[in-house]
Amino acid sequence: MGPFRLTIDGVTFRDAEQREVTLRGINVAGDAKFPSRPDLPSHLSDRFLEGDDISFVNRPFSLEDAHTHFARLKRWGYNTIRYIFMWEAIEHAGPGKYDEAYIDHTIALLRLAKTYGFYIFMDPHQDVWSRFTGGSGAPLWTVYACGLDPTGFLATEAALVHNTYPKPAEYPKMIWSTNYTRLACQVLFTLFFAGKDFAPKAIIDGRNIQDYLQDHFFAACRHLATRIHEAGDLERDVVVGWESLNEPNRGLVGWPDLSVVPEEQKLQKGTSPTAWQAILTGAGRACEISTWEFGSMGPYKSGTALIDPKGVSAWLPADFDDTRYGWKRDPSWKLGECIWAQHGVWDPATDTLRNKRYFATLPQTGEKLDYEWFTNQRFMPFYRKFRDAIRSVDPDCIMFCQPPVLEIPPSLRGTEDDDAMMVYAPHYYDGLTLMTKKWNRLWNVDVFGLLRGRYMSPAFAVKVGEAAIRNCLRDQLSAIRNEGLDYMGDHPCMLTEIGIPYDMDDKYAYRTGDYTSQALAMDANHFAIEGSRVNGFMLWLYMTQNNHQWGDQWNGEDLSIFSVDDQPLPLTPSSQGPSPAYVTRKENESSQHISPANLKTNLSTPSIGSEPPTEDVDLSNSPGFRAAEAYVRPSPIATVGSVQSYGFDLRNCTFTFALVAPHATTESTATEVFLPEFHFPSDNVDIQVSSGRWTISVDDADGGLMQRLRWWHGPGKQTMTVKGVVRRQGMAMGREEEEGYLDQCLQSRCVLM
């Protein structure tokens, strides 16, 4: 096994040459959320509940297509991939039955990604538990194991599932996320994390359901890790670490009163039942439930709705064939009856709530519970077991610890869990933009500050004006990073999800090609990342099948930076064959010829049309560049010394970078910066440095073509300013800009493919 390509030094990532590495990454890919056989995006229902006989082979994409996707991402400056995989993809056929063909495909893709020089960490992904509860992640058999019947979820609203929604095109935007506070998810997450506390009768194969589910999850992930280890050439070279379960949720643990919606439940949309109402409708009873909408000022109550399941239950019937998966359910756990009724929470004979504070205290001791207790006392034991399972195979891997989203991190500083090879891996989205699908240029809200009680009144959390909004996003990310340092210890902070919706303003951009709102939102998010001093980020999302009609093909989301209905950002076109002009290089001391012999010959750039559309357009024939000018942006790659600050002023196309070096660079080890050709064509760029010399080249030095600036500088504080070509934001490229671009190509003796 070779040396570590990536390791941790305190709060910093470093490479084998001890340069600081800035992780600039992308989630790959949204296609991994649903199977390939049958190909079942969330708006389709055919064979949906045939969840055992499926396959995820060729997810997230086929080996034949992989070169296209990896080359594109590398050319856009990404050096890191958060590799999304589902528990369901590995163990869909039943407990302990692994899909080795899917794992073979995963290993082949990882090996191919290695040739492009990516750092990859593995993400066992989930959203609201599984596809069958409205999201992604766990296999169907886990729902049955918990006594739930997915055929009853629609009538009872135990989960709002896009695949079974009567009119998929009218599935409300972002309604899927409310499944966390509906019956199915509340049951599943409570049993997964705290079944031994709150459901002691839930015994299957002699184990409590908590241990049964967690043990299978750990074993499936460990099996994948073992197969990666046995591949022999992936650990350290490409797979550098593992993340804990995506966006863990407490279920009902710490719920203060089942009869009311908790004050801390900020998200309400559509029908918003109390946990008690969800229990009743889940048992087939009718309830009148409050309805909510999400406006520019947040959620507001809009009325009520009668939810009448007409006797349909979300629980498996008593005559369900419980031998299907080979387990043995303890006789004390009765099918056909709500698990909480069996534990005395309510009385089905009278429909009365007997213990509304059942989940508010620990049954064994009476200790009062809240989310912070859950994080430290139930999430952390889970995390330790997951960490130990993975490190039993790869003892030196980096662990990306992701606590519950926007909750206070676990208290690890100075404890045995204060692991030198651990990363704090929070998520952040601009909630106002995500929920309203609009970029509000006038005001926004410091949501994180509100959650932490930093304002006497919510009115003080409102930030007015573009500069204040951008600074607010930056300050929230800084606060998240600092909170991680305070609670978890001195570890790198990497945002493993951040992104924007593209279907803003009722898909205005898809009708016009004008992505101005998306460019402003994306630029504001990157401004926040660059100013917050987090150590890296993983943009959500890359989705190979995204289109203007169905977005990411999942629950109406549309966050992918790539779409088949849009054009990739034009780059310096490749030539039709090997030629000295295929690579352009610029130096501030002398010109130097580079042979293209080692360049990947299969990379091509899509052709660029010359004529702008002149007729009325629909959602599919007005392609733009999907605000790519805002996310294809310069960034440090590897810094000799430590990064002090960096940032990109998109409007003025100016990149600034400051570092502190303990010693001068050597000839073989320079500071490297990704410099996108779209903004910084090598023959039209102005570079000022505090010392030393630099070169610009398009090469595949670490696998995959990208334009990079190498800088040999002295010790101490060093600064760089790079000015490129100022372009209009958000719009499809007009003829004048295209001609300027073509002139550059001709001057470089390049030809369009």
Summary of the structure (lengths in Angstrom):
residues: 753
radius of gyration: 26.3
end to end distance: 40.4
largest distance: 87.8
contacts: 2574
relative contact order: 0.11
helix: 29%
strand: 21%
